């Protein structure tokens, strides 16, 4: 009997059996894949532990957050409703005292009464003494210490001047130096040249500039001469000559150098 193949027909291949056993594919595991999986497993475990810790301590965490928020809000409220109004009030109170102080500085004679008005106030207005006390902790109260110190210095109350000027603290490049130098002036007026010299030297070394540095180098040199410390005096005068020759102090320091040599 003749046999034939129908077009497109293929004889099926025989199934290969392996006694009922399955043949598994040869799967190769990349070492990097294994490491990555380990990392993710570790991260999952850490995240799980973190979540458990948060769940156990959520009351404590919320309490800490609430305290921080309360402190922040309280600080902002304090600044807005207490500090700033107090600052504004102090600045307003100090205006008239500043006016009297400036009149005293500009006057050519009989200035004590004006300095005293600046210190003590008048007609219900505070002077620098009361402002420094009542508004301590404000910028205006701090500045009042400087003004009070200078007013005391100009009225011959040197101990009070030192106390007020030592209470003044500022980052201002000029005022901070002038305050220290003024303390030196107060000590000089009290006939305490050693203490005065220390303040002049300190002032000369602070925030070096062409305005205050030669001024207090000159005072340091003059005080050193008075104390018989010619070598120190020569050092201060020479520094003026070499570094600040174009200043008013520099133009007249040659004679002092001669005295110190």
NORBELHU-V276860 format. One record per residue. N is the residue number from 1. RES is the residue in one letter. OMEGA is omega in whole degrees, -180 to 180 (* if undefined). BURIAL is 1 if it has 9 or more other ideal C-beta (glycine too) atoms within 8 Angstrom, else 0. D_LAST is the distance of its C-alpha to the last C-alpha in Angstrom with 2 decimals. Layout:
N&RES&OMEGA&BURIAL&D_LAST, N&RES&OMEGA&BURIAL&D_LAST
This chain:
1&X&-175&0&145.01, 2&X&177&0&142.45, 3&X&178&0&138.83, 4&X&177&0&136.23, 5&X&176&0&132.69, 6&X&-178&0&132.09, 7&X&177&0&129.54, 8&X&-178&0&126.11, 9&X&178&0&127.30, 10&X&179&0&125.39, 11&X&-179&0&126.71, 12&X&179&0&124.48, 13&X&180&0&122.59, 14&X&178&0&123.53, 15&X&179&0&121.20, 16&X&-180&0&119.54, 17&X&-179&0&119.63, 18&X&178&0&117.81, 19&X&176&0&120.00, 20&X&-179&0&118.59, 21&X&176&0&115.00, 22&X&177&0&112.34, 23&X&-178&0&110.25, 24&X&178&0&106.60, 25&X&179&0&104.30, 26&X&-177&0&101.65, 27&X&178&0&98.52, 28&X&-180&0&95.15, 29&X&179&0&92.20, 30&X&-178&0&88.81, 31&X&180&0&86.18, 32&X&177&0&83.65, 33&X&180&0&86.18, 34&X&179&1&86.52, 35&X&180&0&82.75, 36&X&179&0&82.39, 37&X&179&0&85.22, 38&X&180&0&83.54, 39&X&-180&0&80.30, 40&X&177&0&82.19, 41&X&179&0&84.11, 42&X&179&0&80.88, 43&X&179&0&79.42, 44&X&-180&0&82.64, 45&X&179&0&82.48, 46&X&179&0&78.83, 47&X&180&0&79.64, 48&X&179&0&82.61, 49&X&178&0&80.58, 50&X&179&0&77.96, 51&X&179&0&80.71, 52&X&-180&0&82.15, 53&X&179&0&78.77, 54&X&-179&1&78.28, 55&X&-179&0&81.82, 56&X&-172&0&81.29, 57&X&-174&0&77.94, 58&X&179&0&78.41, 59&X&179&0&78.32, 60&X&-179&0&74.95, 61&X&179&1&73.60, 62&X&179&0&74.88, 63&X&179&0&73.38, 64&X&179&0&69.89, 65&X&-179&0&70.18, 66&X&179&0&71.34, 67&X&179&0&68.41, 68&X&180&0&65.88, 69&X&-179&0&67.64, 70&X&179&0&67.69, 71&X&-180&0&63.98, 72&X&-180&0&63.14, 73&X&-180&0&65.42, 74&X&179&0&64.16, 75&X&-180&0&60.53, 76&X&179&0&61.42, 77&X&179&0&63.48, 78&X&179&1&60.73, 79&X&-174&1&58.20, 80&X&-171&0&60.69, 81&X&-180&0&62.32, 82&X&-175&0&59.70, 83&X&-176&1&56.12, 84&X&176&1&56.37, 85&X&178&0&58.28, 86&X&178&1&55.81, 87&X&180&1&52.92, 88&X&-180&0&54.70, 89&X&180&1&55.46, 90&X&179&1&51.85, 91&X&179&1&50.63, 92&X&-180&0&53.28, 93&X&-173&1&52.46, 94&X&-174&1&48.76, 95&X&-176&0&49.38, 96&X&178&1&49.79, 97&X&178&1&46.84, 98&X&178&1&44.66, 99&X&178&0&46.13, 100&X&178&1&45.24, 101&X&-179&1&41.69, 102&X&177&0&41.22, 103&X&179&1&42.74, 104&X&180&1&40.26, 105&X&-177&0&37.29, 106&X&-176&0&38.75, 107&X&-179&1&39.70, 108&X&179&0&37.81, 109&X&178&0&38.91, 110&X&-177&0&40.95, 111&X&-175&1&40.02, 112&X&-178&0&40.57, 113&X&179&0&44.29, 114&X&177&1&43.84, 115&X&178&1&41.38, 116&X&175&1&43.90, 117&X&178&1&46.68, 118&X&-180&1&44.77, 119&X&-169&1&44.29, 120&X&180&1&47.76, 121&X&179&1&49.97, 122&X&174&0&52.93, 123&X&178&0&56.62, 124&X&179&0&57.20, 125&X&179&1&54.19, 126&X&168&1&51.64, 127&X&-176&1&48.01, 128&X&-180&1&45.15, 129&X&-177&1&45.66, 130&X&-180&1&49.30, 131&X&180&1&48.74, 132&X&-178&1&46.11, 133&X&-175&0&48.57, 134&X&-175&1&51.87, 135&X&176&1&50.74, 136&X&-177&0&48.41, 137&X&175&0&48.67, 138&X&179&1&48.84, 139&X&180&0&46.15, 140&X&178&1&46.63, 141&X&177&1&46.35, 142&X&180&1&43.09, 143&X&178&1&41.69, 144&X&176&1&42.89, 145&X&179&1&40.45, 146&X&180&1&37.54, 147&X&-180&1&39.00, 148&X&179&1&39.78, 149&X&180&1&36.26, 150&X&177&1&34.82, 151&X&176&1&37.56, 152&X&-180&1&36.88, 153&X&-178&1&33.15, 154&X&178&1&34.12, 155&X&174&1&36.63, 156&X&179&0&34.43, 157&X&-167&0&36.12, 158&X&178&1&33.09, 159&X&178&0&34.88, 160&X&178&1&37.50, 161&X&-180&1&34.92, 162&X&-179&1&33.37, 163&X&-178&1&36.88, 164&X&-178&1&37.99, 165&X&177&1&34.92, 166&X&178&0&35.10, 167&X&-178&1&38.75, 168&X&178&1&37.93, 169&X&-178&0&38.01, 170&X&173&1&37.81, 171&X&180&0&37.44, 172&X&-173&0&36.34, 173&X&-176&0&33.06, 174&X&-175&1&31.70, 175&X&-179&1&33.41, 176&X&179&1&32.52, 177&X&-179&1&28.77, 178&X&179&1&29.12, 179&X&179&1&31.04, 180&X&178&1&28.37, 181&X&179&1&25.67, 182&X&174&1&28.13, 183&X&176&1&28.55, 184&X&178&1&24.82, 185&X&180&1&25.38, 186&X&177&1&28.35, 187&X&178&1&26.51, 188&X&179&1&23.80, 189&X&177&1&26.75, 190&X&-179&0&28.29, 191&X&176&0&25.27, 192&X&-173&0&24.63, 193&X&180&1&20.92, 194&X&178&0&21.05, 195&X&179&1&23.99, 196&X&-179&1&22.49, 197&X&180&1&19.39, 198&X&-180&1&21.87, 199&X&179&1&23.82, 200&X&179&1&21.00, 201&X&178&1&19.91, 202&X&-180&1&23.64, 203&X&-179&1&24.24, 204&X&-178&1&21.48, 205&X&-179&0&23.15, 206&X&171&1&26.65, 207&X&-175&0&28.44, 208&X&179&0&25.52, 209&X&-175&0&26.21, 210&X&-178&0&24.83, 211&X&-174&0&25.86, 212&X&-175&1&24.71, 213&X&179&1&21.96, 214&X&179&1&19.29, 215&X&-176&1&20.51, 216&X&169&1&19.92, 217&X&179&1&16.66, 218&X&180&1&15.44, 219&X&178&1&17.15, 220&X&179&1&15.82, 221&X&180&1&12.17, 222&X&179&1&13.19, 223&X&177&1&15.26, 224&X&177&1&12.70, 225&X&-180&1&10.56, 226&X&179&0&13.98, 227&X&-180&1&14.73, 228&X&180&0&11.79, 229&X&-173&0&10.79, 230&X&-179&1&7.02, 231&X&178&0&7.67, 232&X&180&1&10.44, 233&X&180&1&8.99, 234&X&179&1&6.67, 235&X&-179&1&10.09, 236&X&-180&1&12.11, 237&X&-180&1&10.48, 238&X&178&1&10.59, 239&X&176&1&14.13, 240&X&-178&1&15.09, 241&X&-174&1&14.06, 242&X&-172&0&15.97, 243&X&-174&0&18.89, 244&X&-174&1&19.48, 245&X&-177&1&18.53, 246&X&179&0&22.03, 247&X&177&1&21.92, 248&X&179&0&21.39, 249&X&-179&1&18.11, 250&X&-177&1&16.98, 251&X&-177&0&18.02, 252&X&-173&0&15.75, 253&X&-176&1&12.54, 254&X&-179&0&10.82, 255&X&-180&0&10.21, 256&X&176&1&8.76, 257&X&178&1&6.27, 258&X&179&0&5.38, 259&X&-176&0&5.65, 260&X&-177&1&3.81, 261&X&*&0&0.00
